[in-house]
């Protein structure tokens, strides 16, 4: 039982199901969507550059 739950959680995480649901749970205006996308890109780039330093 515990094994199945762990497998399910991993599968959900890999397929980004939760992110998809959160994204569709409310409406974003096109301008806001662009800002959010840019912020996420900046966050990814910071994280990536931090990893390369280590």
mmCIF entry with sequence, helices, sheets and N, C-alpha, C, O atoms, coordinates in Angstrom:
data_MODEL
# 
_entry.id   MODEL 
# 
_entity.id                         1 
_entity.type                       polymer 
_entity.pdbx_number_of_molecules   1 
# 
_entity_poly.entity_id                      1 
_entity_poly.type                           'polypeptide(L)' 
_entity_poly.nstd_linkage                   no 
_entity_poly.nstd_monomer                   no 
_entity_poly.pdbx_seq_one_letter_code       
;(UNK)(UNK)(UNK)(UNK)(UNK)(UNK)(UNK)(UNK)(UNK)(UNK)(UNK)(UNK)(UNK)(UNK)(UNK)(UNK)
(UNK)(UNK)(UNK)(UNK)(UNK)(UNK)(UNK)(UNK)(UNK)(UNK)(UNK)(UNK)(UNK)(UNK)(UNK)(UNK)
(UNK)(UNK)(UNK)(UNK)(UNK)(UNK)(UNK)(UNK)(UNK)(UNK)(UNK)(UNK)(UNK)(UNK)(UNK)(UNK)
(UNK)(UNK)(UNK)(UNK)(UNK)(UNK)
;
_entity_poly.pdbx_seq_one_letter_code_can   XXXXXXXXXXXXXXXXXXXXXXXXXXXXXXXXXXXXXXXXXXXXXXXXXXXXXX 
_entity_poly.pdbx_strand_id                 A 
# 
loop_
_entity_poly_seq.entity_id 
_entity_poly_seq.num 
_entity_poly_seq.mon_id 
_entity_poly_seq.hetero 
1 1  UNK n 
1 2  UNK n 
1 3  UNK n 
1 4  UNK n 
1 5  UNK n 
1 6  UNK n 
1 7  UNK n 
1 8  UNK n 
1 9  UNK n 
1 10 UNK n 
1 11 UNK n 
1 12 UNK n 
1 13 UNK n 
1 14 UNK n 
1 15 UNK n 
1 16 UNK n 
1 17 UNK n 
1 18 UNK n 
1 19 UNK n 
1 20 UNK n 
1 21 UNK n 
1 22 UNK n 
1 23 UNK n 
1 24 UNK n 
1 25 UNK n 
1 26 UNK n 
1 27 UNK n 
1 28 UNK n 
1 29 UNK n 
1 30 UNK n 
1 31 UNK n 
1 32 UNK n 
1 33 UNK n 
1 34 UNK n 
1 35 UNK n 
1 36 UNK n 
1 37 UNK n 
1 38 UNK n 
1 39 UNK n 
1 40 UNK n 
1 41 UNK n 
1 42 UNK n 
1 43 UNK n 
1 44 UNK n 
1 45 UNK n 
1 46 UNK n 
1 47 UNK n 
1 48 UNK n 
1 49 UNK n 
1 50 UNK n 
1 51 UNK n 
1 52 UNK n 
1 53 UNK n 
1 54 UNK n 
# 
_struct_asym.id          A 
_struct_asym.entity_id   1 
# 
loop_
_struct_conf.conf_type_id 
_struct_conf.id 
_struct_conf.pdbx_PDB_helix_id 
_struct_conf.beg_label_comp_id 
_struct_conf.beg_label_asym_id 
_struct_conf.beg_label_seq_id 
_struct_conf.pdbx_beg_PDB_ins_code 
_struct_conf.end_label_comp_id 
_struct_conf.end_label_asym_id 
_struct_conf.end_label_seq_id 
_struct_conf.pdbx_end_PDB_ins_code 
_struct_conf.beg_auth_comp_id 
_struct_conf.beg_auth_asym_id 
_struct_conf.beg_auth_seq_id 
_struct_conf.end_auth_comp_id 
_struct_conf.end_auth_asym_id 
_struct_conf.end_auth_seq_id 
_struct_conf.pdbx_PDB_helix_class 
_struct_conf.details 
_struct_conf.pdbx_PDB_helix_length 
HELX_P HELX_P1 AA1 UNK A 2  ? UNK A 14 ? UNK A 2  UNK A 14 1 ? 13 
HELX_P HELX_P2 AA2 UNK A 17 ? UNK A 24 ? UNK A 17 UNK A 24 1 ? 8  
HELX_P HELX_P3 AA3 UNK A 30 ? UNK A 53 ? UNK A 30 UNK A 53 1 ? 24 
# 
_struct_conf_type.id          HELX_P 
_struct_conf_type.criteria    ? 
_struct_conf_type.reference   ? 
# 
loop_
_atom_site.group_PDB 
_atom_site.id 
_atom_site.type_symbol 
_atom_site.label_atom_id 
_atom_site.label_alt_id 
_atom_site.label_comp_id 
_atom_site.label_asym_id 
_atom_site.label_entity_id 
_atom_site.label_seq_id 
_atom_site.pdbx_PDB_ins_code 
_atom_site.Cartn_x 
_atom_site.Cartn_y 
_atom_site.Cartn_z 
_atom_site.occupancy 
_atom_site.B_iso_or_equiv 
_atom_site.pdbx_formal_charge 
_atom_site.auth_seq_id 
_atom_site.auth_comp_id 
_atom_site.auth_asym_id 
_atom_site.auth_atom_id 
_atom_site.pdbx_PDB_model_num 
ATOM 1   N N  . UNK A 1 1  ? 0.825  -1.197 0.000   1.00 0.00 ? 1  UNK A N  1 
ATOM 2   C CA . UNK A 1 1  ? 0.000  0.000  0.000   1.00 0.00 ? 1  UNK A CA 1 
ATOM 3   C C  . UNK A 1 1  ? 0.873  1.266  0.000   1.00 0.00 ? 1  UNK A C  1 
ATOM 4   O O  . UNK A 1 1  ? 0.661  2.179  -0.798  1.00 0.00 ? 1  UNK A O  1 
ATOM 5   N N  . UNK A 1 2  ? 1.839  1.299  0.894   1.00 0.00 ? 2  UNK A N  1 
ATOM 6   C CA . UNK A 1 2  ? 2.718  2.458  0.998   1.00 0.00 ? 2  UNK A CA 1 
ATOM 7   C C  . UNK A 1 2  ? 3.533  2.634  -0.286  1.00 0.00 ? 2  UNK A C  1 
ATOM 8   O O  . UNK A 1 2  ? 3.781  3.749  -0.745  1.00 0.00 ? 2  UNK A O  1 
ATOM 9   N N  . UNK A 1 3  ? 3.935  1.506  -0.841  1.00 0.00 ? 3  UNK A N  1 
ATOM 10  C CA . UNK A 1 3  ? 4.699  1.518  -2.096  1.00 0.00 ? 3  UNK A CA 1 
ATOM 11  C C  . UNK A 1 3  ? 3.878  2.123  -3.237  1.00 0.00 ? 3  UNK A C  1 
ATOM 12  O O  . UNK A 1 3  ? 4.378  2.922  -4.029  1.00 0.00 ? 3  UNK A O  1 
ATOM 13  N N  . UNK A 1 4  ? 2.625  1.727  -3.300  1.00 0.00 ? 4  UNK A N  1 
ATOM 14  C CA . UNK A 1 4  ? 1.745  2.224  -4.355  1.00 0.00 ? 4  UNK A CA 1 
ATOM 15  C C  . UNK A 1 4  ? 1.538  3.730  -4.222  1.00 0.00 ? 4  UNK A C  1 
ATOM 16  O O  . UNK A 1 4  ? 1.502  4.448  -5.222  1.00 0.00 ? 4  UNK A O  1 
ATOM 17  N N  . UNK A 1 5  ? 1.404  4.200  -2.994  1.00 0.00 ? 5  UNK A N  1 
ATOM 18  C CA . UNK A 1 5  ? 1.220  5.628  -2.751  1.00 0.00 ? 5  UNK A CA 1 
ATOM 19  C C  . UNK A 1 5  ? 2.459  6.400  -3.184  1.00 0.00 ? 5  UNK A C  1 
ATOM 20  O O  . UNK A 1 5  ? 2.352  7.463  -3.795  1.00 0.00 ? 5  UNK A O  1 
ATOM 21  N N  . UNK A 1 6  ? 3.622  5.870  -2.869  1.00 0.00 ? 6  UNK A N  1 
ATOM 22  C CA . UNK A 1 6  ? 4.873  6.519  -3.247  1.00 0.00 ? 6  UNK A CA 1 
ATOM 23  C C  . UNK A 1 6  ? 4.988  6.585  -4.775  1.00 0.00 ? 6  UNK A C  1 
ATOM 24  O O  . UNK A 1 6  ? 5.389  7.609  -5.328  1.00 0.00 ? 6  UNK A O  1 
ATOM 25  N N  . UNK A 1 7  ? 4.634  5.485  -5.450  1.00 0.00 ? 7  UNK A N  1 
ATOM 26  C CA . UNK A 1 7  ? 4.672  5.449  -6.922  1.00 0.00 ? 7  UNK A CA 1 
ATOM 27  C C  . UNK A 1 7  ? 3.717  6.467  -7.507  1.00 0.00 ? 7  UNK A C  1 
ATOM 28  O O  . UNK A 1 7  ? 4.052  7.164  -8.464  1.00 0.00 ? 7  UNK A O  1 
ATOM 29  N N  . UNK A 1 8  ? 2.511  6.556  -6.923  1.00 0.00 ? 8  UNK A N  1 
ATOM 30  C CA . UNK A 1 8  ? 1.505  7.500  -7.407  1.00 0.00 ? 8  UNK A CA 1 
ATOM 31  C C  . UNK A 1 8  ? 1.997  8.934  -7.259  1.00 0.00 ? 8  UNK A C  1 
ATOM 32  O O  . UNK A 1 8  ? 1.867  9.735  -8.184  1.00 0.00 ? 8  UNK A O  1 
ATOM 33  N N  . UNK A 1 9  ? 2.560  9.259  -6.098  1.00 0.00 ? 9  UNK A N  1 
ATOM 34  C CA . UNK A 1 9  ? 3.061  10.615 -5.858  1.00 0.00 ? 9  UNK A CA 1 
ATOM 35  C C  . UNK A 1 9  ? 4.157  10.964 -6.846  1.00 0.00 ? 9  UNK A C  1 
ATOM 36  O O  . UNK A 1 9  ? 4.189  12.080 -7.364  1.00 0.00 ? 9  UNK A O  1 
ATOM 37  N N  . UNK A 1 10 ? 5.062  10.022 -7.117  1.00 0.00 ? 10 UNK A N  1 
ATOM 38  C CA . UNK A 1 10 ? 6.151  10.260 -8.054  1.00 0.00 ? 10 UNK A CA 1 
ATOM 39  C C  . UNK A 1 10 ? 5.604  10.507 -9.459  1.00 0.00 ? 10 UNK A C  1 
ATOM 40  O O  . UNK A 1 10 ? 6.069  11.394 -10.176 1.00 0.00 ? 10 UNK A O  1 
ATOM 41  N N  . UNK A 1 11 ? 4.611  9.708  -9.835  1.00 0.00 ? 11 UNK A N  1 
ATOM 42  C CA . UNK A 1 11 ? 4.006  9.845  -11.163 1.00 0.00 ? 11 UNK A CA 1 
ATOM 43  C C  . UNK A 1 11 ? 3.340  11.219 -11.307 1.00 0.00 ? 11 UNK A C  1 
ATOM 44  O O  . UNK A 1 11 ? 3.499  11.889 -12.327 1.00 0.00 ? 11 UNK A O  1 
ATOM 45  N N  . UNK A 1 12 ? 2.603  11.626 -10.291 1.00 0.00 ? 12 UNK A N  1 
ATOM 46  C CA . UNK A 1 12 ? 1.925  12.924 -10.310 1.00 0.00 ? 12 UNK A CA 1 
ATOM 47  C C  . UNK A 1 12 ? 2.951  14.048 -10.427 1.00 0.00 ? 12 UNK A C  1 
ATOM 48  O O  . UNK A 1 12 ? 2.760  15.000 -11.184 1.00 0.00 ? 12 UNK A O  1 
ATOM 49  N N  . UNK A 1 13 ? 4.038  13.926 -9.670  1.00 0.00 ? 13 UNK A N  1 
ATOM 50  C CA . UNK A 1 13 ? 5.062  14.962 -9.685  1.00 0.00 ? 13 UNK A CA 1 
ATOM 51  C C  . UNK A 1 13 ? 5.745  15.038 -11.051 1.00 0.00 ? 13 UNK A C  1 
ATOM 52  O O  . UNK A 1 13 ? 6.004  16.131 -11.555 1.00 0.00 ? 13 UNK A O  1 
ATOM 53  N N  . UNK A 1 14 ? 6.034  13.894 -11.644 1.00 0.00 ? 14 UNK A N  1 
ATOM 54  C CA . UNK A 1 14 ? 6.710  13.864 -12.943 1.00 0.00 ? 14 UNK A CA 1 
ATOM 55  C C  . UNK A 1 14 ? 5.854  14.497 -14.027 1.00 0.00 ? 14 UNK A C  1 
ATOM 56  O O  . UNK A 1 14 ? 6.373  15.163 -14.923 1.00 0.00 ? 14 UNK A O  1 
ATOM 57  N N  . UNK A 1 15 ? 4.563  14.295 -13.950 1.00 0.00 ? 15 UNK A N  1 
ATOM 58  C CA . UNK A 1 15 ? 3.689  14.790 -15.013 1.00 0.00 ? 15 UNK A CA 1 
ATOM 59  C C  . UNK A 1 15 ? 3.173  16.201 -14.743 1.00 0.00 ? 15 UNK A C  1 
ATOM 60  O O  . UNK A 1 15 ? 2.379  16.732 -15.521 1.00 0.00 ? 15 UNK A O  1 
ATOM 61  N N  . UNK A 1 16 ? 3.617  16.804 -13.654 1.00 0.00 ? 16 UNK A N  1 
ATOM 62  C CA . UNK A 1 16 ? 3.223  18.177 -13.306 1.00 0.00 ? 16 UNK A CA 1 
ATOM 63  C C  . UNK A 1 16 ? 1.717  18.375 -13.276 1.00 0.00 ? 16 UNK A C  1 
ATOM 64  O O  . UNK A 1 16 ? 1.218  19.422 -13.689 1.00 0.00 ? 16 UNK A O  1 
ATOM 65  N N  . UNK A 1 17 ? 0.998  17.389 -12.797 1.00 0.00 ? 17 UNK A N  1 
ATOM 66  C CA . UNK A 1 17 ? -0.459 17.456 -12.754 1.00 0.00 ? 17 UNK A CA 1 
ATOM 67  C C  . UNK A 1 17 ? -0.912 18.563 -11.799 1.00 0.00 ? 17 UNK A C  1 
ATOM 68  O O  . UNK A 1 17 ? -1.844 19.309 -12.100 1.00 0.00 ? 17 UNK A O  1 
ATOM 69  N N  . UNK A 1 18 ? -0.249 18.662 -10.656 1.00 0.00 ? 18 UNK A N  1 
ATOM 70  C CA . UNK A 1 18 ? -0.650 19.650 -9.656  1.00 0.00 ? 18 UNK A CA 1 
ATOM 71  C C  . UNK A 1 18 ? -0.460 21.063 -10.190 1.00 0.00 ? 18 UNK A C  1 
ATOM 72  O O  . UNK A 1 18 ? -1.323 21.921 -10.003 1.00 0.00 ? 18 UNK A O  1 
ATOM 73  N N  . UNK A 1 19 ? 0.681  21.312 -10.863 1.00 0.00 ? 19 UNK A N  1 
ATOM 74  C CA . UNK A 1 19 ? 0.928  22.630 -11.438 1.00 0.00 ? 19 UNK A CA 1 
ATOM 75  C C  . UNK A 1 19 ? -0.149 22.971 -12.453 1.00 0.00 ? 19 UNK A C  1 
ATOM 76  O O  . UNK A 1 19 ? -0.628 24.104 -12.508 1.00 0.00 ? 19 UNK A O  1 
ATOM 77  N N  . UNK A 1 20 ? -0.524 21.986 -13.255 1.00 0.00 ? 20 UNK A N  1 
ATOM 78  C CA . UNK A 1 20 ? -1.539 22.194 -14.293 1.00 0.00 ? 20 UNK A CA 1 
ATOM 79  C C  . UNK A 1 20 ? -2.873 22.578 -13.654 1.00 0.00 ? 20 UNK A C  1 
ATOM 80  O O  . UNK A 1 20 ? -3.539 23.506 -14.111 1.00 0.00 ? 20 UNK A O  1 
ATOM 81  N N  . UNK A 1 21 ? -3.256 21.870 -12.608 1.00 0.00 ? 21 UNK A N  1 
ATOM 82  C CA . UNK A 1 21 ? -4.528 22.142 -11.931 1.00 0.00 ? 21 UNK A CA 1 
ATOM 83  C C  . UNK A 1 21 ? -4.514 23.548 -11.329 1.00 0.00 ? 21 UNK A C  1 
ATOM 84  O O  . UNK A 1 21 ? -5.486 24.292 -11.455 1.00 0.00 ? 21 UNK A O  1 
ATOM 85  N N  . UNK A 1 22 ? -3.405 23.905 -10.673 1.00 0.00 ? 22 UNK A N  1 
ATOM 86  C CA . UNK A 1 22 ? -3.314 25.237 -10.065 1.00 0.00 ? 22 UNK A CA 1 
ATOM 87  C C  . UNK A 1 22 ? -3.383 26.320 -11.131 1.00 0.00 ? 22 UNK A C  1 
ATOM 88  O O  . UNK A 1 22 ? -3.977 27.376 -10.917 1.00 0.00 ? 22 UNK A O  1 
ATOM 89  N N  . UNK A 1 23 ? -2.772 26.052 -12.283 1.00 0.00 ? 23 UNK A N  1 
ATOM 90  C CA . UNK A 1 23 ? -2.754 27.051 -13.346 1.00 0.00 ? 23 UNK A CA 1 
ATOM 91  C C  . UNK A 1 23 ? -4.152 27.292 -13.910 1.00 0.00 ? 23 UNK A C  1 
ATOM 92  O O  . UNK A 1 23 ? -4.469 28.405 -14.330 1.00 0.00 ? 23 UNK A O  1 
ATOM 93  N N  . UNK A 1 24 ? -4.985 26.260 -13.920 1.00 0.00 ? 24 UNK A N  1 
ATOM 94  C CA . UNK A 1 24 ? -6.327 26.405 -14.479 1.00 0.00 ? 24 UNK A CA 1 
ATOM 95  C C  . UNK A 1 24 ? -7.379 26.769 -13.438 1.00 0.00 ? 24 UNK A C  1 
ATOM 96  O O  . UNK A 1 24 ? -8.553 26.925 -13.774 1.00 0.00 ? 24 UNK A O  1 
ATOM 97  N N  . UNK A 1 25 ? -6.971 26.905 -12.181 1.00 0.00 ? 25 UNK A N  1 
ATOM 98  C CA . UNK A 1 25 ? -7.967 27.148 -11.140 1.00 0.00 ? 25 UNK A CA 1 
ATOM 99  C C  . UNK A 1 25 ? -8.412 28.610 -11.098 1.00 0.00 ? 25 UNK A C  1 
ATOM 100 O O  . UNK A 1 25 ? -9.426 28.920 -10.472 1.00 0.00 ? 25 UNK A O  1 
ATOM 101 N N  . UNK A 1 26 ? -7.676 29.515 -11.750 1.00 0.00 ? 26 UNK A N  1 
ATOM 102 C CA . UNK A 1 26 ? -8.088 30.918 -11.783 1.00 0.00 ? 26 UNK A CA 1 
ATOM 103 C C  . UNK A 1 26 ? -7.613 31.539 -13.085 1.00 0.00 ? 26 UNK A C  1 
ATOM 104 O O  . UNK A 1 26 ? -6.683 31.042 -13.720 1.00 0.00 ? 26 UNK A O  1 
ATOM 105 N N  . UNK A 1 27 ? -8.250 32.612 -13.473 1.00 0.00 ? 27 UNK A N  1 
ATOM 106 C CA . UNK A 1 27 ? -7.940 33.261 -14.748 1.00 0.00 ? 27 UNK A CA 1 
ATOM 107 C C  . UNK A 1 27 ? -6.843 34.303 -14.571 1.00 0.00 ? 27 UNK A C  1 
ATOM 108 O O  . UNK A 1 27 ? -6.876 35.108 -13.640 1.00 0.00 ? 27 UNK A O  1 
ATOM 109 N N  . UNK A 1 28 ? -5.885 34.276 -15.466 1.00 0.00 ? 28 UNK A N  1 
ATOM 110 C CA . UNK A 1 28 ? -4.847 35.308 -15.485 1.00 0.00 ? 28 UNK A CA 1 
ATOM 111 C C  . UNK A 1 28 ? -4.989 36.108 -16.769 1.00 0.00 ? 28 UNK A C  1 
ATOM 112 O O  . UNK A 1 28 ? -5.165 35.548 -17.851 1.00 0.00 ? 28 UNK A O  1 
ATOM 113 N N  . UNK A 1 29 ? -4.912 37.425 -16.634 1.00 0.00 ? 29 UNK A N  1 
ATOM 114 C CA . UNK A 1 29 ? -4.939 38.264 -17.831 1.00 0.00 ? 29 UNK A CA 1 
ATOM 115 C C  . UNK A 1 29 ? -3.648 38.023 -18.604 1.00 0.00 ? 29 UNK A C  1 
ATOM 116 O O  . UNK A 1 29 ? -2.628 37.673 -18.011 1.00 0.00 ? 29 UNK A O  1 
ATOM 117 N N  . UNK A 1 30 ? -3.685 38.206 -19.922 1.00 0.00 ? 30 UNK A N  1 
ATOM 118 C CA . UNK A 1 30 ? -2.489 37.940 -20.732 1.00 0.00 ? 30 UNK A CA 1 
ATOM 119 C C  . UNK A 1 30 ? -1.226 38.647 -20.221 1.00 0.00 ? 30 UNK A C  1 
ATOM 120 O O  . UNK A 1 30 ? -0.142 38.063 -20.234 1.00 0.00 ? 30 UNK A O  1 
ATOM 121 N N  . UNK A 1 31 ? -1.361 39.895 -19.775 1.00 0.00 ? 31 UNK A N  1 
ATOM 122 C CA . UNK A 1 31 ? -0.193 40.617 -19.262 1.00 0.00 ? 31 UNK A CA 1 
ATOM 123 C C  . UNK A 1 31 ? 0.358  39.983 -17.993 1.00 0.00 ? 31 UNK A C  1 
ATOM 124 O O  . UNK A 1 31 ? 1.571  39.882 -17.812 1.00 0.00 ? 31 UNK A O  1 
ATOM 125 N N  . UNK A 1 32 ? -0.549 39.557 -17.116 1.00 0.00 ? 32 UNK A N  1 
ATOM 126 C CA . UNK A 1 32 ? -0.133 38.909 -15.870 1.00 0.00 ? 32 UNK A CA 1 
ATOM 127 C C  . UNK A 1 32 ? 0.535  37.575 -16.171 1.00 0.00 ? 32 UNK A C  1 
ATOM 128 O O  . UNK A 1 32 ? 1.530  37.210 -15.545 1.00 0.00 ? 32 UNK A O  1 
ATOM 129 N N  . UNK A 1 33 ? -0.021 36.857 -17.134 1.00 0.00 ? 33 UNK A N  1 
ATOM 130 C CA . UNK A 1 33 ? 0.529  35.564 -17.511 1.00 0.00 ? 33 UNK A CA 1 
ATOM 131 C C  . UNK A 1 33 ? 1.974  35.723 -17.981 1.00 0.00 ? 33 UNK A C  1 
ATOM 132 O O  . UNK A 1 33 ? 2.844  34.919 -17.647 1.00 0.00 ? 33 UNK A O  1 
ATOM 133 N N  . UNK A 1 34 ? 2.207  36.778 -18.762 1.00 0.00 ? 34 UNK A N  1 
ATOM 134 C CA . UNK A 1 34 ? 3.549  37.041 -19.280 1.00 0.00 ? 34 UNK A CA 1 
ATOM 135 C C  . UNK A 1 34 ? 4.513  37.347 -18.134 1.00 0.00 ? 34 UNK A C  1 
ATOM 136 O O  . UNK A 1 34 ? 5.651  36.877 -18.123 1.00 0.00 ? 34 UNK A O  1 
ATOM 137 N N  . UNK A 1 35 ? 4.034  38.155 -17.156 1.00 0.00 ? 35 UNK A N  1 
ATOM 138 C CA . UNK A 1 35 ? 4.875  38.494 -15.997 1.00 0.00 ? 35 UNK A CA 1 
ATOM 139 C C  . UNK A 1 35 ? 5.227  37.252 -15.182 1.00 0.00 ? 35 UNK A C  1 
ATOM 140 O O  . UNK A 1 35 ? 6.370  37.074 -14.762 1.00 0.00 ? 35 UNK A O  1 
ATOM 141 N N  . UNK A 1 36 ? 4.235  36.403 -14.966 1.00 0.00 ? 36 UNK A N  1 
ATOM 142 C CA . UNK A 1 36 ? 4.458  35.179 -14.190 1.00 0.00 ? 36 UNK A CA 1 
ATOM 143 C C  . UNK A 1 36 ? 5.460  34.283 -14.913 1.00 0.00 ? 36 UNK A C  1 
ATOM 144 O O  . UNK A 1 36 ? 6.363  33.714 -14.298 1.00 0.00 ? 36 UNK A O  1 
ATOM 145 N N  . UNK A 1 37 ? 5.286  34.171 -16.220 1.00 0.00 ? 37 UNK A N  1 
ATOM 146 C CA . UNK A 1 37 ? 6.187  33.328 -17.017 1.00 0.00 ? 37 UNK A CA 1 
ATOM 147 C C  . UNK A 1 37 ? 7.618  33.856 -16.939 1.00 0.00 ? 37 UNK A C  1 
ATOM 148 O O  . UNK A 1 37 ? 8.561  33.079 -16.790 1.00 0.00 ? 37 UNK A O  1 
ATOM 149 N N  . UNK A 1 38 ? 7.779  35.174 -17.040 1.00 0.00 ? 38 UNK A N  1 
ATOM 150 C CA . UNK A 1 38 ? 9.109  35.786 -16.968 1.00 0.00 ? 38 UNK A CA 1 
ATOM 151 C C  . UNK A 1 38 ? 9.722  35.569 -15.583 1.00 0.00 ? 38 UNK A C  1 
ATOM 152 O O  . UNK A 1 38 ? 10.916 35.294 -15.464 1.00 0.00 ? 38 UNK A O  1 
ATOM 153 N N  . UNK A 1 39 ? 8.901  35.694 -14.539 1.00 0.00 ? 39 UNK A N  1 
ATOM 154 C CA . UNK A 1 39 ? 9.402  35.501 -13.174 1.00 0.00 ? 39 UNK A CA 1 
ATOM 155 C C  . UNK A 1 39 ? 9.874  34.062 -12.980 1.00 0.00 ? 39 UNK A C  1 
ATOM 156 O O  . UNK A 1 39 ? 10.911 33.825 -12.360 1.00 0.00 ? 39 UNK A O  1 
ATOM 157 N N  . UNK A 1 40 ? 9.121  33.107 -13.506 1.00 0.00 ? 40 UNK A N  1 
ATOM 158 C CA . UNK A 1 40 ? 9.518  31.709 -13.387 1.00 0.00 ? 40 UNK A CA 1 
ATOM 159 C C  . UNK A 1 40 ? 10.812 31.448 -14.146 1.00 0.00 ? 40 UNK A C  1 
ATOM 160 O O  . UNK A 1 40 ? 11.664 30.688 -13.685 1.00 0.00 ? 40 UNK A O  1 
ATOM 161 N N  . UNK A 1 41 ? 10.959 32.070 -15.298 1.00 0.00 ? 41 UNK A N  1 
ATOM 162 C CA . UNK A 1 41 ? 12.185 31.908 -16.089 1.00 0.00 ? 41 UNK A CA 1 
ATOM 163 C C  . UNK A 1 41 ? 13.382 32.460 -15.321 1.00 0.00 ? 41 UNK A C  1 
ATOM 164 O O  . UNK A 1 41 ? 14.445 31.840 -15.284 1.00 0.00 ? 41 UNK A O  1 
ATOM 165 N N  . UNK A 1 42 ? 13.201 33.646 -14.699 1.00 0.00 ? 42 UNK A N  1 
ATOM 166 C CA . UNK A 1 42 ? 14.295 34.217 -13.898 1.00 0.00 ? 42 UNK A CA 1 
ATOM 167 C C  . UNK A 1 42 ? 14.664 33.292 -12.753 1.00 0.00 ? 42 UNK A C  1 
ATOM 168 O O  . UNK A 1 42 ? 15.842 33.088 -12.460 1.00 0.00 ? 42 UNK A O  1 
ATOM 169 N N  . UNK A 1 43 ? 13.642 32.731 -12.106 1.00 0.00 ? 43 UNK A N  1 
ATOM 170 C CA . UNK A 1 43 ? 13.876 31.833 -10.975 1.00 0.00 ? 43 UNK A CA 1 
ATOM 171 C C  . UNK A 1 43 ? 14.653 30.591 -11.429 1.00 0.00 ? 43 UNK A C  1 
ATOM 172 O O  . UNK A 1 43 ? 15.592 30.153 -10.764 1.00 0.00 ? 43 UNK A O  1 
ATOM 173 N N  . UNK A 1 44 ? 14.242 30.032 -12.576 1.00 0.00 ? 44 UNK A N  1 
ATOM 174 C CA . UNK A 1 44 ? 14.944 28.859 -13.118 1.00 0.00 ? 44 UNK A CA 1 
ATOM 175 C C  . UNK A 1 44 ? 16.398 29.179 -13.428 1.00 0.00 ? 44 UNK A C  1 
ATOM 176 O O  . UNK A 1 44 ? 17.299 28.404 -13.106 1.00 0.00 ? 44 UNK A O  1 
ATOM 177 N N  . UNK A 1 45 ? 16.619 30.342 -14.063 1.00 0.00 ? 45 UNK A N  1 
ATOM 178 C CA . UNK A 1 45 ? 17.983 30.724 -14.431 1.00 0.00 ? 45 UNK A CA 1 
ATOM 179 C C  . UNK A 1 45 ? 18.865 30.921 -13.204 1.00 0.00 ? 45 UNK A C  1 
ATOM 180 O O  . UNK A 1 45 ? 20.028 30.516 -13.196 1.00 0.00 ? 45 UNK A O  1 
ATOM 181 N N  . UNK A 1 46 ? 18.306 31.547 -12.161 1.00 0.00 ? 46 UNK A N  1 
ATOM 182 C CA . UNK A 1 46 ? 19.070 31.727 -10.918 1.00 0.00 ? 46 UNK A CA 1 
ATOM 183 C C  . UNK A 1 46 ? 19.449 30.380 -10.327 1.00 0.00 ? 46 UNK A C  1 
ATOM 184 O O  . UNK A 1 46 ? 20.583 30.171 -9.896  1.00 0.00 ? 46 UNK A O  1 
ATOM 185 N N  . UNK A 1 47 ? 18.487 29.472 -10.314 1.00 0.00 ? 47 UNK A N  1 
ATOM 186 C CA . UNK A 1 47 ? 18.710 28.148 -9.752  1.00 0.00 ? 47 UNK A CA 1 
ATOM 187 C C  . UNK A 1 47 ? 19.781 27.408 -10.561 1.00 0.00 ? 47 UNK A C  1 
ATOM 188 O O  . UNK A 1 47 ? 20.658 26.751 -10.000 1.00 0.00 ? 47 UNK A O  1 
ATOM 189 N N  . UNK A 1 48 ? 19.693 27.529 -11.879 1.00 0.00 ? 48 UNK A N  1 
ATOM 190 C CA . UNK A 1 48 ? 20.639 26.862 -12.771 1.00 0.00 ? 48 UNK A CA 1 
ATOM 191 C C  . UNK A 1 48 ? 22.049 27.403 -12.578 1.00 0.00 ? 48 UNK A C  1 
ATOM 192 O O  . UNK A 1 48 ? 23.013 26.640 -12.511 1.00 0.00 ? 48 UNK A O  1 
ATOM 193 N N  . UNK A 1 49 ? 22.160 28.730 -12.488 1.00 0.00 ? 49 UNK A N  1 
ATOM 194 C CA . UNK A 1 49 ? 23.487 29.327 -12.326 1.00 0.00 ? 49 UNK A CA 1 
ATOM 195 C C  . UNK A 1 49 ? 24.067 28.982 -10.945 1.00 0.00 ? 49 UNK A C  1 
ATOM 196 O O  . UNK A 1 49 ? 25.280 28.830 -10.801 1.00 0.00 ? 49 UNK A O  1 
ATOM 197 N N  . UNK A 1 50 ? 23.208 28.860 -9.948  1.00 0.00 ? 50 UNK A N  1 
ATOM 198 C CA . UNK A 1 50 ? 23.674 28.489 -8.619  1.00 0.00 ? 50 UNK A CA 1 
ATOM 199 C C  . UNK A 1 50 ? 24.229 27.072 -8.633  1.00 0.00 ? 50 UNK A C  1 
ATOM 200 O O  . UNK A 1 50 ? 25.228 26.787 -7.973  1.00 0.00 ? 50 UNK A O  1 
ATOM 201 N N  . UNK A 1 51 ? 23.582 26.181 -9.385  1.00 0.00 ? 51 UNK A N  1 
ATOM 202 C CA . UNK A 1 51 ? 24.054 24.791 -9.476  1.00 0.00 ? 51 UNK A CA 1 
ATOM 203 C C  . UNK A 1 51 ? 25.402 24.710 -10.174 1.00 0.00 ? 51 UNK A C  1 
ATOM 204 O O  . UNK A 1 51 ? 26.262 23.922 -9.782  1.00 0.00 ? 51 UNK A O  1 
ATOM 205 N N  . UNK A 1 52 ? 25.588 25.529 -11.214 1.00 0.00 ? 52 UNK A N  1 
ATOM 206 C CA . UNK A 1 52 ? 26.828 25.488 -11.980 1.00 0.00 ? 52 UNK A CA 1 
ATOM 207 C C  . UNK A 1 52 ? 28.011 25.964 -11.144 1.00 0.00 ? 52 UNK A C  1 
ATOM 208 O O  . UNK A 1 52 ? 29.138 25.520 -11.360 1.00 0.00 ? 52 UNK A O  1 
ATOM 209 N N  . UNK A 1 53 ? 27.765 26.864 -10.191 1.00 0.00 ? 53 UNK A N  1 
ATOM 210 C CA . UNK A 1 53 ? 28.832 27.390 -9.333  1.00 0.00 ? 53 UNK A CA 1 
ATOM 211 C C  . UNK A 1 53 ? 29.359 26.294 -8.417  1.00 0.00 ? 53 UNK A C  1 
ATOM 212 O O  . UNK A 1 53 ? 30.562 26.194 -8.175  1.00 0.00 ? 53 UNK A O  1 
ATOM 213 N N  . UNK A 1 54 ? 28.441 25.473 -7.911  1.00 0.00 ? 54 UNK A N  1 
ATOM 214 C CA . UNK A 1 54 ? 28.831 24.414 -6.934  1.00 0.00 ? 54 UNK A CA 1 
ATOM 215 C C  . UNK A 1 54 ? 29.683 23.339 -7.552  1.00 0.00 ? 54 UNK A C  1 
ATOM 216 O O  . UNK A 1 54 ? 30.082 22.398 -6.867  1.00 0.00 ? 54 UNK A O  1 
# 
